[in-house]
């Protein structure tokens, strides 16, 4: 619906569920739709006018084109890959670019939502490949910490960034340690046979404690384009044991402006999205997020 610009009614969705034998009873299908409408209303409350879907009593319609809020459209498309694997795999199995774009989105989201925080990217990139020794050196310089000298003992030679994509800190005016510090994994979704759920406990804080002589043990952070029901969100928080940034936390800047991403990141995300949107399944099998 969001990518196709055609409104979707409850009756349309019920017909699709029955015709595809997902449900054999209209009562069960309507019950599902009732729960879905409640969840969509909750998401609308989180983003206000930044939410791209207008929710009416019996139908949904797009508030604006997908390109007006590329951050939301990108997160939704990344999430759809789990439910539409054949569609996602049309574009190859190199997921490096989507990972880089998602890291940019996460970094810009944190900068907008937490303007007093500083963000340092560490993730390996094809365009700027840096092996682990270089990552550690740059990180220590940025933090004002020292490396432990135990890298060869605790990591493999092939390691790029040891599961670490972004580092977030809240600096104090005195420049000393003992400040909030998060090591973040940015999991852009299903990549080949690897699920984002396999990364919930990365980066490994024990490993990084062997690589950097932190004055204070850091906390873990995890960013994902998926949106969760409340019970699932709580369970994933427990697994991460730190900061969990789901789709709607990442999209929080949309409450002020749908165009909060930098122009360069928006252009790159839209270029990534266009061919994928053209090949999306028809409205009969579309998923609304």
Order of alpha helices (4+ residues) and beta strands (2+ residues): beta-alpha-alpha-beta-beta-alpha-alpha-alpha-beta-alpha-beta-alpha-beta-beta-alpha-beta-beta-alpha-beta-alpha-alpha
